[in-house]
C-alpha cells in the first residue's frame, strides 16, 4: 500500500492535458534549447577567480559554496581537527567513512587545506595564499582573525586588492558586534520568531538555517559586487555581513511597519496580503493555494460552484476577501475536502490559480520537475555516491553544477602547498 502512495506522490502537481496544451502554446524552452550554447571548457562564470575560505558551520561555508558553484577555485582552510560541519548529525546513509549531511552539501566543489591559523606557520601559509587570491571569506567572531594576524588590515597590506568578506552574528561594528551570534538568535532578535508559527502557539524558529542561508547569500553577492568594483578601480575592500541584518533585510518590509507602529499579528499559513490563501485538506493530504488577483477569485468562485460570488462586492476585491477571510477559506475548504490533492491541483492549474501539494523533502526528492531541474546531482567521492543539492542559478553559457564531492580533511594539502612553493602549478 505504501508503494502505491509513493507512486501517486511522484505525479502530484503535474498539469492536466489542457494545462499542458496552454504551456505548449507559450513555447517554453526545453533543457537542451536553454543550454544550446553552453561552454564545456570552463568551471563556470567565475572560472579563474580564487577564493580562500576560513569558515565553519554554515553561513561562511555557504558563501564559499555559492562562489565555488559559480566556478571559482575555493580553498577551504580548516583546523587540523576539521570544522563543525564535518561532525554534525545526521550522517548520510551508505557513506563509509560516515559523511555529515552538512559537510556534503555546503563544502562540495572546494579544495581542503588543514591549517592551524593560530600558529605562525598557519598564518604565513594563509597570507601566501591570499597574495594569489581574489576573495577571502571568514565567519569568526569579530576581532578573532585580527588577533591571529589575519584581519583585513594585515591581508590588504599583503594584497591591496583583496576582497575581504566577514560574516558574523551582529556585524563588525555597532553596540552588539562583540556578542556571540548564531542563526536562531538572529531569527529571534530580528522579529522573525514573533510571526512564525500558528496564532495560538508559541513562536517557532525556521526549520532550516535561515539566517545563515541569507547571510551566506548576501555575503556572496557582496563579494561579487566588490570584485566588480575592483575590476573598475583596482581597489579591494572589506565586506561586512551580519546574520541579523540579513534577517531584517528579508523581512519583506516588516521592519518598516514595526518602526511605524503597525500591528503585525501572527497568521500561521494565512497570507497578510491575500485571501483565500492557506493550506487546505484534501482527502489524501494538504495543498497550499493562494488567490492573489481578483481575476483569480472570479475563476475560483465559478470553479467551486459559487458563480454568484464572482462579482459580489463582498468578495470581489482583495481587501473585501481579507475582511471575510474565514468565509472564503470555508468555501475552499469544503470544496477541497471532497477531492484528492491531484484533482484539486489539476482543476486550479486549468484555471491558472496557483496551487501546490504540501510535501515532505523525501517526496520533493522524487518529483519529476525537481529532478529535471537537476536540484539533486549524484556526486561520487571516496565515501561513495551521494545525491547533493544542485545550484539554483542556471546559466545558459557557463553552466553551474556540482563538479566534485566535499573533500576529506586536508585532501589537497600537498598540491596547494606545492603550488605556493612553485613546485607545481595550482589547479
C-alpha positions as CSV (number, residue, x, y, z in Angstrom):
1,X,0.0,0.0,0.0
2,X,2.9,2.4,0.8
3,X,4.3,1.7,-2.7
4,X,1.1,2.8,-4.3
5,X,1.0,6.0,-2.3
6,X,4.6,6.8,-3.1
7,X,3.9,6.4,-6.8
8,X,1.0,8.7,-6.6
9,X,3.1,11.4,-4.9
10,X,5.5,11.4,-7.7
11,X,3.0,12.7,-10.2
12,X,1.0,15.1,-7.9
13,X,1.1,18.6,-9.3
14,X,1.7,17.7,-12.9
15,X,-0.5,19.8,-15.1
16,X,-3.6,18.3,-16.8
17,X,-3.8,17.8,-20.5
18,X,-5.5,21.2,-21.0
19,X,-2.9,22.9,-18.8
20,X,-0.1,21.2,-20.8
21,X,-1.6,22.5,-24.1
22,X,-1.5,26.0,-22.7
23,X,2.1,25.6,-21.7
24,X,3.0,24.3,-25.1
25,X,1.4,27.4,-26.7
26,X,3.7,29.6,-24.6
27,X,6.6,27.9,-26.3
28,X,8.6,27.3,-23.2
29,X,12.2,26.3,-23.6
30,X,13.3,22.7,-23.1
31,X,16.6,21.9,-21.3
32,X,18.6,21.3,-24.5
33,X,17.5,24.5,-26.0
34,X,18.4,26.5,-22.9
35,X,21.9,25.1,-22.9
36,X,22.4,25.0,-26.7
37,X,25.4,27.5,-26.4
38,X,26.9,26.1,-23.2
39,X,30.7,26.0,-22.9
40,X,32.3,22.9,-21.6
41,X,35.8,24.4,-21.2
42,X,35.1,26.5,-18.1
43,X,34.2,25.5,-14.5
44,X,31.6,28.3,-14.5
45,X,31.2,32.1,-14.8
46,X,33.8,32.6,-12.0
47,X,36.4,30.4,-13.7
48,X,39.8,31.9,-12.8
49,X,38.6,33.6,-9.6
50,X,40.5,32.3,-6.5
51,X,38.9,32.3,-3.1
52,X,40.4,31.5,0.3
53,X,37.7,30.4,2.8
54,X,38.4,30.3,6.6
55,X,34.9,29.4,7.9
56,X,32.9,26.9,9.9
57,X,29.4,25.5,10.2
58,X,27.0,27.1,7.6
59,X,26.9,30.9,6.8
60,X,30.5,31.2,5.8
61,X,30.7,27.8,4.1
62,X,27.6,28.7,2.2
63,X,29.1,31.9,0.8
64,X,32.1,29.8,-0.3
65,X,29.8,27.1,-1.7
66,X,27.9,29.7,-3.9
67,X,31.2,31.1,-5.3
68,X,32.5,27.5,-5.9
69,X,29.3,26.5,-7.6
70,X,29.8,29.5,-9.9
71,X,33.2,28.1,-10.9
72,X,35.7,29.8,-8.5
73,X,38.6,27.8,-7.1
74,X,37.8,27.8,-3.4
75,X,40.4,26.7,-1.0
76,X,38.8,25.9,2.4
77,X,41.1,26.3,5.3
78,X,40.1,24.1,8.3
79,X,41.7,23.4,11.7
80,X,43.6,20.1,11.8
81,X,40.6,18.7,13.7
82,X,38.1,19.7,11.0
83,X,35.3,22.2,11.2
84,X,31.9,21.7,12.8
85,X,30.0,20.8,9.6
86,X,32.1,17.6,9.3
87,X,30.7,16.2,12.6
88,X,27.1,17.4,12.5
89,X,24.4,14.7,12.5
90,X,22.7,13.1,10.8
91,X,25.3,11.3,8.6
92,X,24.4,10.2,5.0
93,X,23.3,6.6,4.8
94,X,25.7,4.3,2.9
95,X,28.8,6.5,3.3
96,X,32.0,4.9,4.5
97,X,33.6,6.6,6.3
98,X,30.4,8.5,7.5
99,X,29.8,11.9,5.9
100,X,27.7,14.6,7.6
101,X,24.8,15.9,5.5
102,X,26.0,19.5,6.2
103,X,29.5,18.8,5.0
104,X,28.4,17.0,1.9
105,X,26.0,19.9,1.0
106,X,28.0,23.0,1.7
107,X,31.6,22.0,1.1
108,X,31.3,20.5,-2.4
109,X,33.3,22.0,-5.3
110,X,36.0,23.1,-2.8
111,X,39.6,22.1,-2.1
112,X,40.6,21.4,1.5
113,X,43.7,22.6,3.4
114,X,44.2,21.6,7.0
115,X,45.9,24.5,8.8
116,X,46.2,25.9,12.3
117,X,45.7,29.6,11.7
118,X,46.7,30.4,15.3
119,X,50.3,29.2,14.5
120,X,53.0,31.2,12.8
121,X,53.2,28.6,10.1
122,X,49.5,28.6,9.5
123,X,49.3,32.4,9.4
124,X,52.2,32.6,6.9
125,X,50.7,30.0,4.7
126,X,47.3,31.7,4.7
127,X,49.0,35.1,3.9
128,X,50.8,33.4,1.0
129,X,47.5,32.0,-0.3
130,X,45.8,35.3,0.0
131,X,48.5,37.1,-2.0
132,X,47.5,34.9,-5.0
133,X,43.7,35.1,-4.5
134,X,40.8,37.5,-5.2
135,X,38.5,36.9,-2.2
136,X,38.9,35.9,1.4
137,X,35.9,34.7,3.4
138,X,35.7,34.3,7.2
139,X,32.9,33.9,9.7
140,X,34.6,34.1,13.1
141,X,33.6,36.4,15.9
142,X,34.7,40.0,15.1
143,X,38.3,40.6,16.1
144,X,39.3,36.9,16.1
145,X,41.2,36.7,12.9
146,X,42.8,40.1,13.6
147,X,44.2,38.7,16.9
148,X,45.8,35.9,14.8
149,X,47.4,38.4,12.4
150,X,44.8,37.7,9.6
151,X,42.5,40.7,9.9
152,X,41.6,42.9,6.9
153,X,44.5,45.4,7.6
154,X,47.0,42.5,7.6
155,X,45.7,40.9,4.5
156,X,45.4,44.1,2.4
157,X,49.0,45.0,3.4
158,X,50.0,41.8,1.6
159,X,47.4,42.2,-1.2
160,X,45.8,45.7,-1.5
161,X,43.1,44.4,-4.0
162,X,41.8,41.6,-1.7
163,X,38.1,41.4,-1.2
164,X,37.8,40.5,2.5
165,X,34.3,39.1,3.4
166,X,33.4,38.9,7.1
167,X,30.2,37.2,8.2
168,X,29.1,37.4,11.9
169,X,26.1,37.4,14.1
170,X,25.8,41.2,14.6
171,X,28.4,42.7,12.2
172,X,31.8,44.3,12.5
173,X,30.5,47.5,14.3
174,X,27.6,48.5,16.4
175,X,26.7,48.1,20.2
176,X,26.2,44.3,19.8
177,X,29.1,43.5,17.4
178,X,31.2,41.7,20.1
179,X,28.3,39.3,21.0
180,X,28.3,35.7,20.0
181,X,25.7,35.3,17.3
182,X,24.1,32.2,15.9
183,X,21.3,31.5,13.4
184,X,18.3,31.1,15.9
185,X,19.4,34.2,17.8
186,X,19.3,36.3,14.6
187,X,15.8,34.9,13.9
188,X,14.7,35.8,17.4
189,X,16.3,39.3,17.6
190,X,15.2,40.2,14.1
191,X,11.5,39.6,14.7
192,X,11.1,36.5,12.6
193,X,10.1,34.3,15.5
194,X,7.4,36.7,16.6
195,X,5.5,36.0,13.3
196,X,6.4,32.3,12.7
197,X,4.1,29.6,13.9
198,X,0.4,29.2,14.5
199,X,-1.5,32.1,16.0
200,X,-2.4,30.1,19.1
201,X,1.0,28.6,19.6
202,X,4.4,29.8,20.7
203,X,6.9,31.5,18.3
204,X,8.7,28.9,16.1
205,X,12.2,29.1,14.5
206,X,12.6,28.2,10.9
207,X,13.4,24.5,10.3
208,X,16.3,25.5,8.1
209,X,19.4,27.6,8.9
210,X,17.5,30.6,7.6
211,X,19.7,33.4,9.0
212,X,22.8,31.6,8.0
213,X,21.4,30.9,4.5
214,X,20.6,34.5,3.9
215,X,23.8,35.9,5.3
216,X,25.8,33.5,3.2
217,X,23.9,34.5,0.1
218,X,24.3,38.2,0.8
219,X,28.0,37.7,1.5
220,X,28.5,36.0,-1.9
221,X,26.6,38.9,-3.6
222,X,28.7,41.4,-1.7
223,X,31.9,39.7,-2.7
224,X,30.9,39.7,-6.4
225,X,29.9,43.4,-6.2
226,X,33.2,44.3,-4.5
227,X,35.0,42.2,-7.2
228,X,33.3,44.2,-9.9
229,X,34.4,47.4,-8.2
230,X,38.0,46.2,-8.1
231,X,37.9,45.4,-11.8
232,X,36.9,49.0,-12.5
233,X,39.1,50.7,-9.9
234,X,41.8,48.3,-8.7
235,X,40.5,48.8,-5.1
236,X,39.8,46.0,-2.7
237,X,37.6,46.4,0.3
238,X,36.1,44.9,3.4
239,X,32.6,43.4,3.1
240,X,30.6,43.2,6.4
241,X,27.6,40.9,6.5
242,X,25.6,40.1,9.7
243,X,23.0,37.4,10.3
244,X,20.8,39.9,12.0
245,X,21.0,42.4,9.1
246,X,20.2,39.6,6.6
247,X,17.1,38.6,8.6
248,X,15.9,42.2,8.8
249,X,16.5,42.9,5.0
250,X,14.5,39.8,4.1
251,X,11.6,40.8,6.4
252,X,9.5,42.0,3.4
253,X,9.2,45.5,4.8
254,X,8.0,44.4,8.2
255,X,10.9,46.3,9.9
256,X,9.4,49.5,8.4
257,X,5.9,48.6,9.6
258,X,7.3,47.9,13.0
259,X,9.1,51.2,13.1
260,X,5.8,52.9,12.3
261,X,3.9,51.1,14.9
262,X,1.8,48.9,12.6
263,X,0.4,45.8,14.3
264,X,1.7,42.6,12.9
265,X,-0.3,39.6,14.2
266,X,0.9,36.0,13.7
267,X,-1.0,34.4,10.9
268,X,0.3,30.9,10.6
269,X,-0.4,29.7,7.0
270,X,-2.6,32.7,6.2
271,X,-1.3,35.5,3.9
272,X,-1.3,39.0,5.1
273,X,-1.9,40.4,1.6
274,X,-4.4,37.9,0.1
275,X,-7.4,35.6,0.8
276,X,-8.3,32.8,0.3
277,X,-4.7,31.7,0.7
278,X,-3.5,29.0,3.0
279,X,-3.3,25.2,3.3
280,X,-6.4,23.1,2.7
281,X,-7.1,19.5,3.5
282,X,-8.0,17.2,0.6
283,X,-9.0,13.5,1.0
284,X,-5.4,12.4,0.8
285,X,-3.3,15.3,2.1
286,X,-2.8,19.0,2.2
287,X,-2.4,21.6,-0.6
288,X,-1.2,25.2,-0.5
289,X,-3.3,27.6,-2.6
290,X,-3.4,31.3,-3.0
291,X,-5.7,33.8,-4.7
292,X,-3.6,36.9,-5.3
293,X,-5.6,38.5,-8.0
294,X,-9.2,39.5,-8.3
295,X,-9.4,37.7,-11.7
296,X,-8.3,34.5,-10.0
297,X,-11.1,34.9,-7.5
298,X,-13.7,35.1,-10.3
299,X,-12.3,31.9,-11.8
300,X,-12.2,30.2,-8.4
301,X,-15.7,31.1,-7.4
302,X,-17.1,29.6,-10.6
303,X,-14.9,26.5,-10.3
304,X,-16.0,25.7,-6.8
305,X,-19.7,26.1,-7.6
306,X,-20.3,29.7,-6.4
307,X,-20.5,31.8,-9.6
308,X,-22.8,34.2,-7.8
309,X,-19.8,35.3,-5.6
310,X,-17.5,36.1,-8.6
311,X,-18.7,39.7,-8.9
312,X,-20.3,40.1,-5.4
313,X,-18.9,43.3,-3.9
314,X,-18.5,41.5,-0.6
315,X,-15.9,39.2,-2.2
316,X,-14.8,40.7,-5.5
317,X,-11.7,42.6,-4.3
318,X,-8.7,41.5,-2.2
319,X,-9.5,43.9,0.7
320,X,-13.0,42.6,0.8
321,X,-11.9,39.0,0.9
322,X,-9.4,39.7,3.6
323,X,-12.2,41.2,5.7
324,X,-14.1,37.9,5.1
325,X,-11.1,35.6,5.4
326,X,-13.0,32.9,7.4
327,X,-15.8,32.8,4.9
328,X,-13.7,32.4,1.8
329,X,-11.5,29.9,3.5
330,X,-14.5,27.8,4.4
331,X,-15.7,27.8,0.8
332,X,-12.4,26.4,-0.5
333,X,-12.1,24.0,2.5
334,X,-15.5,22.5,1.8
335,X,-14.6,22.0,-1.9
336,X,-11.2,20.6,-1.1
337,X,-12.5,18.1,1.4
338,X,-14.3,16.2,-1.4
339,X,-11.3,15.9,-3.7
340,X,-7.9,14.3,-4.0
341,X,-4.8,16.5,-4.0
342,X,-4.2,15.7,-7.7
343,X,-7.7,16.6,-8.8
344,X,-7.6,19.9,-6.7
345,X,-4.3,20.9,-8.3
346,X,-5.3,19.9,-11.8
347,X,-8.5,21.9,-11.5
348,X,-6.7,25.0,-10.3
349,X,-4.0,24.6,-12.9
350,X,-6.6,24.7,-15.6
351,X,-7.9,28.0,-14.2
352,X,-4.4,29.5,-13.8
353,X,-4.8,29.6,-10.0
354,X,-1.5,28.7,-8.1
355,X,-1.7,25.6,-6.0
356,X,0.9,23.0,-4.9
357,X,1.0,19.9,-2.7
358,X,2.4,20.1,0.8
359,X,5.3,17.6,0.5
360,X,8.0,16.2,2.7
361,X,11.5,16.6,1.5
362,X,11.5,12.9,0.7
363,X,8.5,13.4,-1.6
364,X,10.1,16.5,-3.2
365,X,13.2,14.5,-3.9
366,X,11.1,12.2,-6.1
367,X,9.3,15.0,-8.0
368,X,10.0,14.9,-11.8
369,X,10.3,18.6,-12.0
370,X,12.9,18.8,-9.2
371,X,14.9,16.1,-11.0
372,X,14.5,17.7,-14.4
373,X,15.9,21.0,-12.9
374,X,18.9,18.9,-11.5
375,X,18.3,20.0,-8.0
376,X,19.7,16.6,-7.0
377,X,23.1,15.8,-8.6
378,X,24.8,12.4,-7.9
379,X,28.4,13.0,-6.9
380,X,31.0,10.3,-6.2
381,X,33.6,10.8,-3.6
382,X,35.9,8.5,-1.6
383,X,32.9,7.7,0.7
384,X,30.5,6.6,-2.1
385,X,28.0,8.3,-4.3
386,X,25.7,11.0,-2.7
387,X,22.8,12.9,-4.3
388,X,23.8,16.5,-3.5
389,X,21.5,19.5,-3.8
390,X,22.3,21.4,-7.0
391,X,22.9,25.1,-7.6
392,X,19.9,27.4,-8.0
393,X,21.1,29.7,-10.8
394,X,21.1,28.1,-14.2
395,X,23.4,29.9,-16.7
396,X,23.0,29.1,-20.4
397,X,26.5,29.9,-21.5
398,X,28.5,28.9,-18.4
399,X,26.5,26.2,-16.6
400,X,26.8,25.7,-12.9
401,X,27.0,22.2,-11.5
402,X,28.3,20.1,-8.6
403,X,31.7,19.2,-10.0
404,X,33.3,17.4,-7.1
405,X,32.2,16.0,-3.7
406,X,33.0,17.6,-0.4
407,X,36.7,16.9,0.2
408,X,38.2,14.8,3.0
409,X,40.1,16.9,5.6
410,X,43.4,18.1,4.1
411,X,42.8,16.2,0.9
412,X,44.5,18.9,-1.2
413,X,47.3,19.9,1.3
414,X,50.1,18.6,-0.9
415,X,49.0,20.2,-4.2
416,X,48.2,23.6,-2.6
417,X,51.5,23.8,-0.7
418,X,53.4,22.7,-3.8
419,X,51.8,25.5,-5.8
420,X,52.8,28.0,-3.2
421,X,56.4,27.0,-3.3
422,X,56.5,26.9,-7.1
423,X,56.9,23.1,-7.3
424,X,53.6,22.7,-9.2
425,X,51.0,24.8,-10.9
426,X,47.9,25.4,-8.9
427,X,44.6,24.0,-10.3
